[in-house]
């Protein structure tokens, strides 16, 4: 994906730290709007503006971004510029009718997501396509600038994928199991996606797309069931808790810190031995499968793993 959307930094951002000691009551930057996209028959196809938490991030952002661009709006009730930008984003999301989804993240309620995304000031806006951040800007940007940024994002996605983030243009007719899995992921139904990918592999054990899709869907399912606070507590008590380290790597990837997540698990491989080392090594291999070789962090992580093992 071209990176011409990345790195846009404009004035008007408020640092996350320090924030006002006594936050004022929230104004416009409160709970997400309830706009929906219209289906082909005129019925609502689903919300285009949603509130996202650490617990729902995997399904609402990572999974959904495999089918449609997801724009993250990091905000807080005490942030004045957020109250200017958020209504603009909500208005444009509704106007675009489902071509992209606006995911609103309260940084006070979800500090882990803000940290994982590298947010230093708000409002911060980041575009996620195919599970990866491909563009961003910070600050209270005029509606015209936001519109131009969104148009560029949508144009890049259309050029790269024929309009669907998870597919290539000109694809032949889809295998029904793969199509069912993709539809399930778009709905956030991870369990059905896992079953569909497994059904495809029962027919074609070597299907690379199904293998990768299954690894990704299983990653999303694990993340859905993880408790971030419990994982942090366990690792603070025992940095070599392999189960907790594996869960932390899953969460790190779901939250966008792919390189950090893989590096952390390689460190566990380096520090452990016997069954614990093998458990961490095997999970890294599963993550490599889920991410694919096109992910820039995979090749250096493979080299680091080899060095840790030999």
Phi and psi in degrees as a GROMACS rama.xvg file:
@    title "Ramachandran Plot"
@    xaxis  label "Phi"
@    yaxis  label "Psi"
@TYPE xy
-56.5093  151.269  UNK-2
-105.56  19.8451  UNK-3
-69.3607  -8.36569  UNK-4
-88.1222  -13.4248  UNK-5
-79.1245  154.223  UNK-6
77.7924  10.5669  UNK-7
-72.7575  119.538  UNK-8
-126.82  117.999  UNK-9
-121.181  160.618  UNK-10
-68.1253  159.57  UNK-11
110.209  2.9551  UNK-12
-84.8917  151.149  UNK-13
-110.204  126.923  UNK-14
-58.725  145.492  UNK-15
-68.0051  -31.0766  UNK-16
-137.883  120.304  UNK-17
-87.4543  154.055  UNK-18
-109.913  166.868  UNK-19
-55.6361  140.425  UNK-20
-65.5128  -35.3452  UNK-21
-122.102  95.7053  UNK-22
-61.2509  137.202  UNK-23
-72.8375  164.266  UNK-24
-61.1306  143.306  UNK-25
-64.1099  145.487  UNK-26
-110.779  -115.827  UNK-27
-69.8287  -26.1258  UNK-28
-85.032  52.8777  UNK-29
-100.526  -146.31  UNK-30
-56.5745  151.124  UNK-31
-62.1469  153.195  UNK-32
-68.2631  167.693  UNK-33
-109.429  25.8061  UNK-34
-60.8532  147.031  UNK-35
-128.922  156.875  UNK-36
-88.5214  142.065  UNK-37
-86.1258  136.218  UNK-38
-77.9436  178.696  UNK-39
-64.797  -22.7571  UNK-40
-96.6535  8.07248  UNK-41
90.643  -10.5901  UNK-42
-81.0495  152.558  UNK-43
-59.5856  134.501  UNK-44
-97.2619  -8.2497  UNK-45
141.851  162.056  UNK-46
-68.4724  142.891  UNK-47
-103.971  -8.14538  UNK-48
-129.695  119.396  UNK-49
-133.546  153.697  UNK-50
-92.0895  136.815  UNK-51
-123.895  140.839  UNK-52
-122.167  174.734  UNK-53
-58.5649  -36.7424  UNK-54
-71.3354  -33.2227  UNK-55
-98.5695  -0.864689  UNK-56
-59.0795  -43.161  UNK-57
-59.9982  -47.0638  UNK-58
-81.0982  -40.4826  UNK-59
-78.4188  -25.8111  UNK-60
-115.016  -61.8853  UNK-61
-61.8791  -53.0104  UNK-62
-63.4121  -46.2102  UNK-63
-64.2356  -33.3846  UNK-64
-69.7693  -10.4574  UNK-65
-72.1508  -16.7582  UNK-66
-116.272  -30.7384  UNK-67
-150.129  144.28  UNK-68
-58.627  139.494  UNK-69
-117.55  125.523  UNK-70
-104.116  119.192  UNK-71
-89.0101  131.109  UNK-72
-115.742  103.407  UNK-73
-87.5816  122.435  UNK-74
-143.965  172.961  UNK-75
-151.691  154.605  UNK-76
-65.9307  -26.2927  UNK-77
-88.129  -2.11077  UNK-78
-90.8196  109.71  UNK-79
-60.5071  -50.5289  UNK-80
-59.8654  -28.7759  UNK-81
-61.3566  -35.8954  UNK-82
-70.022  -18.1294  UNK-83
-86.4721  -41.506  UNK-84
-81.3614  -41.9075  UNK-85
-56.349  -45.0693  UNK-86
-62.04  -32.3161  UNK-87
-65.1574  -45.9184  UNK-88
-62.1375  -42.723  UNK-89
-63.9539  -42.0917  UNK-90
-60.8979  -45.0831  UNK-91
-70.3936  -34.9438  UNK-92
-62.6367  -45.0442  UNK-93
-65.2748  -41.294  UNK-94
-63.5439  -34.0447  UNK-95
-81.7664  -6.3463  UNK-96
60.8162  35.161  UNK-97
100.815  1.71599  UNK-98
-66.4452  -22.1919  UNK-99
-152.558  162.416  UNK-100
-118.255  135.764  UNK-101
-95.4586  119.514  UNK-102
-110.305  113.849  UNK-103
-94.0944  130.108  UNK-104
-125.639  115.744  UNK-105
-76.9346  114.083  UNK-106
-69.4122  -26.1305  UNK-107
-71.2548  -37.8802  UNK-108
-83.0925  -20.4802  UNK-109
-133.862  60.7871  UNK-110
-62.5063  -29.5169  UNK-111
-63.7363  -39.0157  UNK-112
-66.965  -42.0011  UNK-113
-62.7823  -42.1542  UNK-114
-65.1837  -44.4707  UNK-115
-63.4026  -32.7969  UNK-116
-86.6674  -0.323473  UNK-117
73.0854  29.0152  UNK-118
-76.5528  123.835  UNK-119
-114.32  -20.526  UNK-120
-148.616  154.637  UNK-121
-129.714  154.839  UNK-122
-68.6655  140.826  UNK-123
-123.864  132.493  UNK-124
-122.531  130.191  UNK-125
-134.656  138.21  UNK-126
-98.8242  128.971  UNK-127
-115.483  124.396  UNK-128
-133.363  128.57  UNK-129
61.0948  30.0972  UNK-130
83.2947  3.97772  UNK-131
-127.135  146.113  UNK-132
-76.8969  122.785  UNK-133
-115.954  -6.45678  UNK-134
-167.038  161.537  UNK-135
-165.59  161.262  UNK-136
-152.785  161.71  UNK-137
-131.3  136.611  UNK-138
114.551  169.266  UNK-139
-80.8899  96.6076  UNK-140
-95.1327  137.602  UNK-141
-59.1106  153.908  UNK-142
-56.3401  -38.3029  UNK-143
-60.0982  -41.4004  UNK-144
-67.7204  -40.5119  UNK-145
-63.7955  -43.1134  UNK-146
-59.8154  -43.8581  UNK-147
-63.4102  -41.3926  UNK-148
-64.0171  -43.779  UNK-149
-64.7089  -41.8851  UNK-150
-61.6225  -38.8362  UNK-151
-67.0157  -42.0883  UNK-152
-58.3915  -50.4849  UNK-153
-64.6161  -35.9677  UNK-154
-65.9055  -42.336  UNK-155
-62.671  -42.196  UNK-156
-64.2618  -43.503  UNK-157
-62.5587  -41.5293  UNK-158
-66.696  -39.759  UNK-159
-80.3725  -29.0533  UNK-160
-130.851  4.09036  UNK-161
70.6187  19.2547  UNK-162
102.634  -9.01611  UNK-163
-122.677  113.711  UNK-164
-51.8754  -34.1529  UNK-165
-93.0266  5.32069  UNK-166
-133.066  161.629  UNK-167
-98.1232  148.969  UNK-168
-64.5847  144.435  UNK-169
76.6286  18.3456  UNK-170
-61.6643  144.483  UNK-171
-70.8833  179.477  UNK-172
-54.882  135.883  UNK-173
-79.0366  144.191  UNK-174
-60.5442  136.9  UNK-175
-61.444  -33.8735  UNK-176
-69.1895  -41.2315  UNK-177
-66.7465  -40.7706  UNK-178
-63.084  -41.0044  UNK-179
-64.0176  -38.4374  UNK-180
-64.6177  -43.2662  UNK-181
-64.7804  -42.0854  UNK-182
-61.7048  -40.3092  UNK-183
-64.278  -42.2199  UNK-184
-63.2096  -39.049  UNK-185
-61.5987  -31.7456  UNK-186
-84.6576  -7.35579  UNK-187
80.8625  14.5853  UNK-188
-92.4409  82.0538  UNK-189
-67.7239  -38.3599  UNK-190
-60.9183  -43.1648  UNK-191
-65.8961  -37.2205  UNK-192
-61.6933  -43.6518  UNK-193
-59.9649  -45.559  UNK-194
-62.7061  -39.3902  UNK-195
-68.2282  -42.0114  UNK-196
-63.9188  -39.903  UNK-197
-65.4692  -36.6647  UNK-198
-64.3812  -40.1611  UNK-199
-63.9254  -41.9902  UNK-200
-69.544  -25.8201  UNK-201
-65.8581  -31.2303  UNK-202
-85.8596  -37.9163  UNK-203
-136.072  84.0221  UNK-204
-57.5042  -25.2162  UNK-205
-97.5501  9.66313  UNK-206
-63.7587  110.698  UNK-207
-64.2292  -38.7349  UNK-208
-65.6628  -40.0456  UNK-209
-69.3593  -38.4489  UNK-210
-61.496  -46.6912  UNK-211
-67.3743  -42.4094  UNK-212
-61.5502  -41.139  UNK-213
-64.5198  -42.9834  UNK-214
-61.0256  -39.9606  UNK-215
-69.9761  -42.2818  UNK-216
-65.3706  -39.9811  UNK-217
-66.2452  -35.3132  UNK-218
-61.5698  -46.432  UNK-219
-61.274  -39.0449  UNK-220
-67.359  -39.8098  UNK-221
-63.3479  -44.8  UNK-222
-61.9235  -38.4223  UNK-223
-57.731  -33.6914  UNK-224
-94.6127  -4.23084  UNK-225
-78.7692  147.485  UNK-226
-108.611  102.517  UNK-227
-55.0343  -41.2882  UNK-228
-65.1995  -41.4268  UNK-229
-65.6999  -38.717  UNK-230
-64.9249  -43.7416  UNK-231
-61.4591  -40.941  UNK-232
-63.6635  -44.1885  UNK-233
-64.649  -40.2908  UNK-234
-70.7477  -32.3393  UNK-235
-65.4652  -35.6105  UNK-236
-76.8538  -34.1167  UNK-237
-151.163  97.1035  UNK-238
-60.0851  -19.4081  UNK-239
-97.9494  15.5128  UNK-240
-69.578  101.926  UNK-241
-64.715  -42.2737  UNK-242
-59.6671  -42.529  UNK-243
-68.5741  -38.3576  UNK-244
-65.2493  -38.7605  UNK-245
-64.5394  -44.7464  UNK-246
-63.1661  -39.2989  UNK-247
-64.6464  -37.337  UNK-248
-64.5517  -42.4248  UNK-249
-57.8801  -48.1897  UNK-250
-63.797  -40.752  UNK-251
-59.4507  -42.9655  UNK-252
-65.8396  -44.8662  UNK-253
-61.2874  -29.9842  UNK-254
-93.9071  4.63102  UNK-255
100.15  -7.69866  UNK-256
-93.5107  69.6939  UNK-257
-66.4064  -49.7039  UNK-258
-61.1175  -43.8034  UNK-259
-65.2326  -39.0327  UNK-260
-64.3547  -45.099  UNK-261
-67.4224  -41.2068  UNK-262
-63.3898  -38.7151  UNK-263
-63.302  -38.0526  UNK-264
-75.1258  -32.5291  UNK-265
-61.904  -39.0681  UNK-266
-60.9776  -39.174  UNK-267
-63.9259  -41.922  UNK-268
-58.7845  -42.1267  UNK-269
-66.5739  -33.1806  UNK-270
-89.7158  -17.2528  UNK-271
-107.687  178.978  UNK-272
-151.494  170.273  UNK-273
62.5241  -143.784  UNK-274
-58.4303  -34.7281  UNK-275
-65.2934  -43.3095  UNK-276
-62.1778  -44.2957  UNK-277
-63.8039  -38.3062  UNK-278
-60.9727  -46.5947  UNK-279
-66.5505  -41.3461  UNK-280
-61.5965  -47.0911  UNK-281
-62.5734  -36.6615  UNK-282
-69.4602  -37.2527  UNK-283
-59.8514  -42.9103  UNK-284
-61.2595  -40.8873  UNK-285
-61.8358  -39.7874  UNK-286
-67.2878  -38.361  UNK-287
-58.7367  -41.8716  UNK-288
-63.264  -42.9794  UNK-289
-66.1497  -38.5333  UNK-290
-79.8157  -36.1764  UNK-291
83.8733  156.512  UNK-292
-69.9273  -16.6946  UNK-293
-71.8643  -19.1733  UNK-294
-69.191  121.354  UNK-295
-58.3988  -28.0181  UNK-296
-78.166  -13.7658  UNK-297
-71.0307  -47.499  UNK-298
-59.1041  -49.8375  UNK-299
-64.1669  -32.2968  UNK-300
-68.1529  -38.601  UNK-301
-60.3781  -44.1007  UNK-302
-63.9955  -41.5149  UNK-303
-64.8666  -38.7987  UNK-304
-63.9917  -43.8615  UNK-305
-60.37  -42.009  UNK-306
-65.7214  -36.1544  UNK-307
-68.9914  -32.4168  UNK-308
-83.0281  -32.5706  UNK-309
